[in-house]
Amino acid sequence: MIALFIIIPLVAGLISFFVKDDKSVKGFSIVASAIVFLLTLYATSCNHTLSVSLPWLPQLNSNFSLSLDGMSKMLCVLTALSFPLVFTSTIDNHYSKPNNFYGLMFLTMAGLMGVFLANDVLLFYFFWELALIPVYFISSQYGGERRIPVTFKFFVYTFIGSLLMLVGIMYLYFQMPNKDFSIQAFYNLHLAGNQQDLVFFLFFIAFAIKMPIFPLHTWQPDAYEQSPTPTTMILSGVMVKMGLYATIRFVVPIFPEAVKHFSHLVIILSVIGILYASLIAIKQDDIKRLIAYSSIAHIGLMCAAIFSLQEIGWQGVMIQMFNHGINVIGLWIVANAIEQQTGTRKLSELGGLAIKAPVLATMFMIMTLANISLPLTNAFIGEFLMFNGLFRYNIWAAVIPLISIILVAVYSLGAMAKMFYGETTAHTENASEAGSFVNYTLAVIVMLVIVLGVYPHPILQLTQDTVNAILK
């Protein structure tokens, strides 16, 4: 059954390439992504680990091996939920050759599912690349005016990271007495301390670029700004979780001594990134760049909590990966709706939208409160647990990032005031409520924000076994 998580998006993507009619391909995309979501929910309801293993490259002892544990379930649900939300909320967006656009989006979905399911390291690498390659084509074909240099920069960063990871994978493979690409074989490989230090960086740099972590973050704001908004939603809502997931799944259990050795360095870089991105976000006039820097700050906190190696901090990371994905997609949906209505993303050119679109203003207010991690919103419990883990690791590792709570309130509330309050401008005087598809999608996200803020237990329970298995 879990192979269908990959097969259905692949088939849907191939079919999309041949559907020439704009409305037909959009409707097909929503239906196909909804089927994947329902299938994922059904698989998640199973109380045991699902797995499948088939011969793939027998000469290398590499199998098409997939496994669905608690963390994989959570991230597959996030992926499966994100695509119908994105497709539904951007149904009024227009693209040249929409069949190519949606076909590439489905290939990205298949790659993401494969990353979160792969139980074979070589297969994981294959899906890692499969998830990234369609994004290059989408951004270079459908992006903004600076899409070519920005996409090239994105390609260079991720290609270097992928190359380093491949070198690390092959190095570990040749250290094994019985050559095997299964994750368990990599877990059982015991390396000396100096070997761990070297290979740790080969893997971690690749994953740090994808998150991204300071100072490897510079590709992200440009890529988010220039990519078409649906792709940006997937990049920030789901794809950055690839780096966090891979760090938890591979780096910590394979290089335990190196992780302990370099945890101070990684946490320091993460904290610098949190404060730096938050300060830069305050000065942004472009909505997309503001959300991009906000995302860097939130991911930095998750990375720091991972390297605290505290169980309570890891539980916070697990639930925050899901909640951040939902929340940031909600912010992008509002940003896209405003751009479609007004033709601008500049905060200085907006104002008075609360009068013109009170429902959209209410939705954005709730998303803003979630971004600030206000109690009773879904982001609060994750941040509370992560800060708790950092306090147990080192008090300063928690106290300094706490400053970001003030900064995120400054830029989030400031952006809301500039967009929705004050006098209307030439861009907003003819604005109106967003379409029904946008409002229905935002209503689903707001419901998740409130429900998971009040009752986060299902996700915490879902990922508890995975946390215990990796840490202990």
C-alpha positions in Angstrom: 0.0 0.0 0.0 2.7 2.5 0.9 4.2 2.1 -2.6 1.0 3.7 -3.9 2.2 6.9 -2.1 4.8 7.2 -4.8 3.1 5.4 -7.7 -0.1 7.5 -7.7 1.7 10.9 -7.9 4.1 9.4 -10.6 1.1 8.2 -12.7 -0.8 11.4 -12.1 2.2 13.5 -13.2 2.5 11.5 -16.4 -1.2 11.9 -17.1 -1.1 15.6 -16.4 1.5 16.1 -19.1 -1.1 15.0 -21.7 -4.1 17.0 -20.4 -4.0 20.2 -22.4 -7.1 21.9 -21.1 -6.4 24.3 -18.2 -9.6 23.6 -16.2 -9.3 19.8 -16.7 -5.7 19.5 -15.5 -6.5 21.7 -12.5 -9.5 19.5 -11.6 -7.6 16.3 -12.2 -4.7 17.5 -10.0 -7.0 18.3 -7.1 -8.8 14.9 -7.3 -5.5 12.9 -7.7 -3.8 14.7 -4.7 -7.0 14.2 -2.6 -6.8 10.5 -3.3 -3.2 10.3 -2.1 -4.2 12.2 1.0 -7.1 9.8 1.8 -4.8 6.9 1.2 -2.2 8.4 3.5 -4.7 9.0 6.3 -5.8 5.3 6.0 -2.3 4.1 6.3 -1.6 6.4 9.2 -4.5 4.9 11.1 -2.7 1.5 11.2 -1.1 0.8 14.6 1.9 -1.0 13.2 4.9 -0.2 10.9 4.1 -0.8 7.2 7.0 -1.8 5.0 7.8 -3.3 1.6 11.1 -4.6 0.1 11.7 -5.6 -3.5 14.9 -6.2 -5.5 16.2 -3.0 -7.1 20.0 -3.2 -7.7 20.9 -6.6 -6.5 24.5 -6.2 -7.7 25.0 -3.5 -5.0 22.7 -5.1 -2.4 20.3 -2.2 -2.8 16.6 -2.9 -2.5 13.4 -0.9 -3.2 12.8 -0.8 0.5 10.1 1.4 2.0 9.0 1.7 5.6 6.4 3.8 7.4 7.1 4.5 11.0 5.7 7.3 13.2 7.9 10.1 11.8 7.4 9.0 8.2 3.6 8.8 8.8 3.6 12.4 10.1 5.6 13.8 7.2 3.7 11.8 4.5 0.5 13.1 5.9 1.9 16.7 5.7 3.0 16.1 2.1 -0.3 14.5 1.1 -2.3 17.3 2.8 -0.1 20.2 1.4 -0.6 19.4 -2.3 -4.5 19.5 -2.4 -4.3 22.7 -0.2 -1.9 24.3 -2.7 -3.8 23.2 -5.8 -7.2 24.3 -4.4 -6.0 27.7 -3.1 -4.2 28.6 -6.3 -6.9 27.3 -8.8 -7.3 30.9 -10.2 -3.6 31.2 -11.0 -2.7 31.0 -14.6 0.3 29.4 -16.2 1.5 28.9 -19.7 1.4 25.1 -20.4 -0.4 24.3 -17.2 -0.1 20.6 -17.9 3.7 20.8 -17.6 3.4 22.7 -14.4 1.1 20.2 -12.7 3.0 17.3 -14.1 6.2 18.5 -12.5 4.5 19.3 -9.2 3.3 15.7 -9.0 6.8 14.4 -9.7 8.0 16.6 -6.8 5.3 15.0 -4.7 6.5 11.5 -5.6 10.1 12.4 -4.8 9.1 13.8 -1.4 7.1 10.7 -0.5 10.0 8.6 -1.5 12.4 10.6 0.7 10.2 10.1 3.8 9.6 6.4 3.1 13.0 5.1 1.8 14.6 2.4 4.0 17.6 2.0 1.7 20.2 4.8 1.6 20.8 4.6 -2.1 17.1 4.7 -2.7 16.8 7.7 -0.4 19.4 9.5 -2.5 17.5 8.7 -5.7 14.3 10.2 -4.3 16.2 13.2 -2.8 17.2 14.1 -6.4 13.8 13.2 -7.8 12.2 15.7 -5.5 14.6 18.5 -6.4 14.9 18.2 -10.2 11.3 19.1 -11.1 11.6 22.2 -8.9 14.5 23.5 -11.0 12.3 23.2 -14.2 9.3 24.8 -12.6 11.3 27.8 -11.2 13.2 28.4 -14.4 10.1 28.2 -16.6 7.4 29.8 -14.4 9.3 32.0 -12.0 9.8 35.8 -11.8 12.0 38.1 -13.8 15.2 37.0 -12.1 14.3 33.3 -12.2 17.3 32.1 -14.3 20.2 33.4 -12.1 18.2 32.5 -8.9 17.4 29.0 -10.1 21.1 28.6 -11.1 22.2 29.6 -7.6 19.6 27.2 -6.1 20.9 24.4 -8.4 24.6 25.1 -7.5 23.9 25.0 -3.7 21.8 21.8 -3.8 24.0 20.1 -6.4 27.1 20.6 -4.2 25.2 19.4 -1.2 23.9 16.3 -3.0 27.4 15.5 -4.3 28.9 15.7 -0.8 26.2 13.4 0.5 26.8 10.9 -2.3 30.6 10.9 -1.5 29.6 10.2 2.2 27.3 7.4 1.2 29.8 5.7 -0.9 32.6 6.1 1.7 30.4 4.4 4.4 29.3 1.7 1.9 33.0 0.7 1.3 33.7 0.6 5.0 31.2 -2.3 5.4 32.5 -5.9 5.5 29.2 -7.0 3.8 28.3 -4.3 1.3 24.7 -3.3 1.9 22.7 0.0 1.4 20.0 -0.8 4.0 19.6 1.9 6.7 20.1 -0.8 9.4 23.5 -1.7 7.9 24.6 2.0 8.1 23.3 2.1 11.7 25.4 -1.0 12.6 28.6 0.5 11.1 30.9 1.7 13.9 33.4 4.4 12.8 36.3 5.8 14.7 35.9 9.4 16.0 38.0 11.1 13.3 36.2 9.1 10.5 32.8 10.2 12.0 33.9 13.8 12.1 34.8 13.8 8.4 31.7 12.0 7.1 29.4 13.9 9.5 30.1 17.1 7.6 29.6 15.5 4.2 26.1 14.6 5.2 25.2 17.5 7.4 26.2 20.2 4.9 23.9 18.6 2.4 21.0 18.6 4.9 21.9 22.1 6.2 21.7 23.6 2.7 18.2 22.1 2.3 16.9 23.3 5.7 18.6 25.9 5.3 20.9 26.8 8.2 23.1 30.0 8.5 25.4 30.6 6.6 24.1 28.2 3.9 20.8 30.0 3.6 21.4 32.6 1.0 19.7 30.7 -1.8 16.4 30.6 0.0 14.9 34.1 0.1 15.7 34.6 -3.7 14.3 31.2 -4.6 11.1 31.7 -2.6 10.7 35.2 -4.1 11.2 34.2 -7.7 9.5 30.7 -7.7 5.8 30.6 -8.6 3.8 30.7 -5.3 2.5 27.1 -5.4 6.1 25.9 -5.7 7.2 28.2 -2.9 4.5 26.8 -0.7 5.9 23.3 -1.2 9.5 24.4 -0.8 8.8 26.1 2.5 6.0 23.9 3.8 7.4 20.4 3.0 10.7 20.4 1.2 12.7 22.1 4.0 11.6 19.2 6.2 13.7 16.9 4.1 16.8 18.3 5.7 15.4 18.1 9.3 14.1 14.5 8.6 17.4 13.4 7.1 19.4 14.8 10.1 17.2 12.8 12.5 17.1 9.7 10.4 20.8 9.5 9.3 23.1 12.0 11.0 22.3 11.4 14.7 22.2 7.6 14.7 25.1 7.0 12.3 27.5 9.6 13.7 26.7 9.8 17.4 30.1 10.8 18.6 30.5 13.5 15.9 27.0 14.9 16.8 28.0 15.3 20.4 31.3 16.8 19.3 29.8 19.4 17.0 26.5 20.0 18.7 27.8 23.3 20.2 28.8 24.5 16.7 25.6 23.6 15.0 23.5 25.2 17.8 25.5 28.4 17.7 25.0 28.6 13.9 21.3 27.9 14.3 20.9 30.6 16.9 22.8 33.1 14.8 20.5 32.2 11.9 17.4 32.6 14.1 18.3 36.2 15.2 19.8 37.2 11.8 16.7 36.1 9.8 14.3 37.7 12.3 16.1 41.0 12.1 16.2 40.9 8.3 12.5 40.0 8.2 11.7 43.2 10.1 13.2 45.3 7.2 11.5 43.5 4.3 9.0 45.2 2.1 8.2 42.2 0.0 5.7 39.7 1.5 7.4 36.7 0.0 10.8 37.6 1.3 9.4 38.4 4.8 7.8 34.9 5.0 11.1 33.4 3.6 13.2 34.9 6.4 10.6 34.0 9.0 10.8 30.4 7.8 14.6 30.4 8.2 14.2 31.5 11.8 11.7 28.8 12.6 13.8 26.0 11.0 16.9 27.3 12.8 15.1 26.6 16.1 14.2 23.1 15.0 17.7 22.4 14.1 19.0 23.6 17.4 16.5 21.5 19.2 17.6 18.4 17.3 21.2 18.9 18.3 20.2 19.4 22.0 19.7 15.6 21.9 16.9 16.0 24.5 13.8 13.8 24.1 11.4 16.6 25.0 13.1 18.9 22.4 12.8 16.2 19.7 9.1 15.8 20.4 8.8 19.5 19.9 10.6 19.2 16.6 8.3 16.4 15.4 5.1 18.3 16.0 6.6 21.6 14.8 7.6 20.1 11.5 4.0 19.4 10.8 2.6 22.6 12.3 5.2 24.9 10.6 4.3 23.2 7.2 0.6 24.0 7.7 1.1 27.5 9.0 3.6 28.7 6.4 1.4 27.4 3.6 -1.5 29.4 5.1 0.7 32.5 5.0 1.6 31.9 1.4 -2.0 31.4 0.5 -2.9 34.8 1.8 0.1 36.4 0.2 -0.9 34.8 -3.2 -4.5 35.9 -2.8 -3.4 39.5 -2.1 -1.0 39.5 -5.1 -3.7 38.2 -7.4 -6.1 40.9 -6.2 -3.7 43.9 -6.1 -0.9 43.0 -8.4 1.7 43.8 -5.8 3.6 42.1 -3.0 5.1 45.3 -1.5 3.9 46.1 2.0 4.4 49.8 1.3 1.8 49.7 -1.5 -0.8 47.9 0.5 -3.3 49.0 3.2 -6.9 49.0 4.2 -7.6 45.4 3.1 -9.5 44.7 6.3 -12.3 46.8 5.0 -12.3 45.3 1.5 -11.7 41.6 2.6 -12.7 41.1 6.3 -12.7 37.3 6.0 -9.2 37.2 4.5 -8.1 39.6 7.2 -9.5 37.4 10.0 -7.8 34.3 8.5 -4.5 36.1 8.2 -4.8 37.3 11.8 -5.1 33.7 13.0 -2.2 32.6 10.8 -0.1 35.5 12.2 -0.9 34.5 15.8 0.1 31.0 15.0 3.4 32.3 13.5 4.0 34.1 16.7 3.3 30.8 18.6 0.6 32.3 20.7 -0.8 29.8 23.3 -3.8 27.8 22.0 -2.4 27.9 18.5 -0.7 24.8 17.0 2.8 26.3 17.0 2.9 27.0 20.7 3.3 23.5 22.0 6.1 22.8 19.6 8.1 25.9 20.5 7.5 25.3 24.2 8.9 21.7 24.0 11.9 22.8 21.9 12.8 25.6 24.2 12.4 23.1 27.1 14.9 20.8 25.4 17.4 23.7 24.8 17.1 24.7 28.5 18.1 21.2 29.5 21.0 21.3 27.1 22.3 24.7 28.0 20.5 27.7 29.5 22.1 30.2 27.1 21.1 28.0 24.1 17.5 28.7 25.1 17.7 32.3 26.5 19.3 33.9 23.4 16.8 32.4 20.9 14.0 33.6 23.2 14.7 37.1 21.8 13.3 35.9 18.5 9.8 35.6 20.1 9.8 39.4 20.4 11.2 39.8 16.9 8.7 37.5 15.2 5.9 39.5 16.9 7.4 42.7 15.5 7.6 41.7 11.9 4.4 39.6 11.8 2.1 42.2 13.4 3.9 44.9 11.5 3.1 43.2 8.2 -0.5 42.7 9.2 -0.9 46.3 10.1 0.6 47.5 6.8 -1.5 45.2 4.7 -4.9 45.2 6.3 -5.2 48.5 8.3 -4.8 52.2 7.6 -6.0 53.9 4.4 -6.5 52.0 1.1 -4.1 52.7 -1.7 -4.3 52.7 -5.4 -3.5 49.0 -5.4 -6.1 48.1 -2.8 -9.1 50.4 -3.4 -10.7 47.9 -5.8 -9.8 44.8 -3.8 -12.5 42.4 -2.7 -12.8 39.1 -0.8 -10.7 36.2 -2.1 -12.5 33.4 -4.0 -14.4 30.7 -2.3 -11.7 28.1 -3.0 -9.2 30.3 -1.1 -11.5 30.8 1.8 -12.4 27.1 2.1 -8.7 26.2 2.1 -7.8 28.7 4.7 -10.8 27.5 6.8 -9.2 24.0 6.8 -5.9 25.4 7.9 -7.4 27.6 10.6 -9.2 24.6 11.9 -6.0 22.6 12.1 -4.3 25.6 13.8 -6.9 25.7 16.6 -7.5 21.9 17.0 -3.8 21.0 17.2 -3.2 24.0 19.5 -5.7 22.7 21.9 -5.1 18.9 21.4 -1.6 18.1 20.0 -1.6 14.6 21.5 -2.2 12.6 18.2 1.0 13.8 16.6 3.0 13.5 19.8 1.8 10.0 20.3 2.4 9.1 16.6 6.1 10.1 16.7 7.0 9.0 20.3 8.3 5.6 19.3 10.5 7.0 16.6 12.0 9.5 19.0 12.7 6.8 21.5 14.1 4.4 19.0 16.7 6.9 17.6 17.7 8.6 20.8 17.9 5.5 23.0 
